């Protein structure tokens, strides 16, 4: 066992026990069981992927269409209370993980 395993496992456990993360997991379970919501997310992911591809290949007109469609999908999702909460929590979790990553990176740089 590596000497980082315990602190890493403790960090993962602590993050998993946060109320926001628990609620995020609860909402994911609800979403997974709700076909209409799953379809909205699947469609949103597809359009996001198309938008990335269109930008990558400099397909300006297609990118504009995809961006417009993505905006409409997000507006529809935001008007669904459960999904709005889920997206807010997902964003909060992402920002928290970014901060944790910066702290760990800073500590590692200080110890070198």
N, C-alpha and C positions, 0 to 999 in steps of 0.2 A: 504494500500500500504506500502510495506516494504521500509525502507530508502535506500536500495541498488538498487531498481528498476530503478530509474532515471539514476544514473551513468552507470548502466549496459546497459540500453537501449541506452544511449548516446554513449557508447563504441561500441556497435553492429552497430549503425547507422554510426559512423565514419569509422569503418572497411569496411562496405558495400559501402561507398562512395570513397574508395581508387581506383585510376585508375586501379591498378593491379587486384583488386577484381571484378571491373566492367567488365574488359576484360575477366576474368576467366568465369564470368556468360555468357558473349556473346559467348564464345567458347563452353561452355556447351550446349547452345541452338543449335548451329550449329551441334555439335556432336550428340545430341539427334535426330536431323532430318536426319542424314546421316547414313544409314543402314550399310554400309561397316565398318565405323569407330566404330559404336556401337558393331558390331560383334567382331571386334578386341579387344575392351575393355572387352567385355563379356568373350571372350576366355582367355584373359590375367588373368582376375579375377579367372576364373575356374582353370587355371593352377597354379596360386598362392595358391589357396585353396588346391589343390592336393599336392603341394609341402609342405605346412605346415603340412598337414595330414601325408604325407610320413615321414617327419622328426620326427613328434610326435610319430609315431609307429616304428621308427628306420628302415624304409624300405630304406636302403641306395641306392640300385640300382634304385628304383623308384624315389627317391629324386634327384638323379643325372640326370635321364632322364627329370624329370620335370624342374629342374634348367636349363638344356640345352635348353629345349623348351621355357621356360620363357625368356631366354636371346635372343633367335631368335625372339620372338614376340616383345620384347622391341626394338630390332634393327630395325624391320620392322616399328614399331610405330614411332621411332625417325626419320626415313626416310620420314615420312609424316609431312610436315612443320606445319600444323595446330595442329597436336597432339604433336609435339615437343614443340611448344609454350605453349600449354595447360599443359603439364607435368612440364615444367619449372615454370609456374605461380603457379601450384598446390604445387610444392615444396617450392616456395617462400612464399606462403600463410601459409603453414605448419610451416615453420621456424619462420615466423612472429608471429603466434599464440603461438608457444612454448615460444618465447621471452616475449610476453604479459603475458603468464601464469607465467613465472618466476618472472616478475616484480610484479605482483599481489601477488604472494606467498611471495616474499621478503617484500613487504609493510605490508602484514598481520602479518608476523613473527615479524617485527619491532614494530608493534603496540601492540603486546601481552606482 
